[in-house]
Amino acid sequence: MNIRDSLPDTRLVDFESCVSQLPALLNYLDEPVNNALLADVLTADTLALTLLTFGSTDAAGHYLQQPASRLAGNTPLLCIKDSEASRDVVIRDLFRIIEGYVF
């Protein structure tokens, strides 16, 4: 799923700003994560979308590390790292949050 194509043009500048904040997000996480995650564009974009959705490193980090029943009890971070299919589920969840859907 191409996140940049799914965002309205008015949000792209904010999204790019979130991309620049990814190192701070990775440092925030309890689980050791290395910068190799950022080498994969889809993974980096998903993490940036999380920042865009929640507005802060603290809130994004909290979301990424909390198990969710809709993710079979896994954390969004694990799903993002696991496979493209599970990452797409997280992306769809983030867009639902942005659009105001309630889970």
C-alpha positions in Angstrom: 0.0 0.0 0.0 1.5 3.3 -1.0 0.9 5.7 1.9 1.9 8.8 0.1 -0.6 8.3 -2.7 -3.4 7.7 -0.1 -2.8 11.0 1.8 -4.4 14.2 0.7 -1.9 16.7 -0.8 -2.5 19.0 2.2 -1.1 16.4 4.6 2.1 15.5 2.6 4.2 18.3 4.1 3.3 17.2 7.6 4.0 13.6 6.5 7.5 14.5 5.3 8.1 16.3 8.6 7.2 13.1 10.4 9.7 11.1 8.3 12.4 13.4 9.7 11.3 12.5 13.2 11.7 8.7 12.8 15.1 8.5 14.6 13.6 10.0 17.7 10.7 7.6 17.5 13.0 4.6 17.2 14.9 5.9 20.3 11.7 6.1 22.2 10.6 2.5 21.7 11.2 0.0 24.6 11.9 -2.7 22.1 15.4 -2.5 20.6 14.9 -1.3 17.1 17.7 -0.4 14.8 17.9 2.1 11.9 17.9 -0.8 9.4 14.1 -0.6 9.7 14.3 2.8 8.0 16.0 1.3 5.0 12.7 -0.3 3.9 10.6 2.6 2.5 7.2 0.9 3.4 8.3 0.4 7.0 9.6 3.9 7.3 6.5 5.4 5.8 4.3 3.3 8.1 6.2 4.6 11.1 5.9 8.2 9.8 2.1 7.6 9.3 2.0 6.6 13.0 3.6 9.9 14.0 1.3 11.8 11.7 -1.7 10.1 13.2 -0.9 10.5 16.8 1.0 13.8 16.7 3.9 13.0 19.0 6.7 10.5 19.6 5.2 9.6 23.0 1.7 8.8 21.6 3.0 7.1 18.5 5.4 5.0 20.6 2.6 4.0 23.0 0.4 2.9 20.1 3.2 0.9 18.4 3.9 -1.1 21.6 0.4 -1.9 22.8 -1.0 -5.3 21.9 -4.3 -5.0 19.9 -7.0 -7.6 19.6 -7.6 -6.6 16.0 -4.0 -7.6 15.3 -4.4 -11.0 16.9 -2.9 -9.7 20.2 0.3 -8.5 18.5 1.7 -5.0 18.7 1.5 -2.8 15.7 5.3 -2.6 15.8 5.6 -6.4 15.5 3.1 -6.4 12.6 5.0 -3.7 10.8 8.2 -5.7 11.1 6.6 -9.0 10.4 5.3 -8.9 6.8 3.8 -6.7 4.2 0.4 -8.1 4.7 0.4 -7.4 8.5 1.9 -4.0 7.9 -1.0 -3.2 5.6 -3.5 -4.1 8.4 -1.7 -1.5 10.6 -1.8 1.1 7.8 -5.5 0.5 7.3 -6.0 1.0 11.1 -4.1 4.2 11.0 -6.1 5.6 8.2 -9.3 4.6 10.0 -8.1 6.6 13.1 -7.2 9.6 10.9 -10.7 9.4 9.3 -12.4 9.2 12.7 -13.6 5.6 12.6 -14.1 3.9 16.0 -12.8 0.4 16.5 
